């Protein structure tokens, strides 16, 4: 950080959309975080970082993350986890569609309220994965995996702050429309 270049962009640079490289890099990093070998006894609490980053970019920069990206990342997740091919792809695509559907509404909420609004989407994805497993694979399911959706909602604020910083957007906990004094 130099004195002539501020840490946060200002003016016209503030409203510039994030670059493709930043979006792709953050999605790749989230994908790697999802694939880390988490301890077995805590595996059911690990949120889907790929979906969290995907939903962030679907809300804040939908022009950089079309539905095909969600489907492709889902197929990659299925291939790397050895899961039923297409279950994560369909779950990611449906969840991303719902996020795009709610995008304008989500922009009017403060960051904590946005996390509460996104919690059902995270739970929907976990439930869809469990139901696909029950219907097509006939496997016994551990319903504790639904807790990962709640953990994802709790981790939404730090992730949004990190990705806002990466995108060059100012991060504030309250939006102007959520200020009760106005």
Protein Blocks (a to p, Z undefined) as FASTA:
>chain_A
ZZklcfbdghjllmpccdfklmmmmmmmmmmmmmpccdfklmmmpccfklmmmmmmmmmm
mmlmcfklmmmmmmmmmmmnopaehjlmmmmmmmmmmmmmmmmmmmmpcfklmmmmmmmm
mmmmmmmmmmmmmmmnopacdfklmmmmmmmmmmmmmmmmmmmmmnopacdfbdfklpmk
ZZ
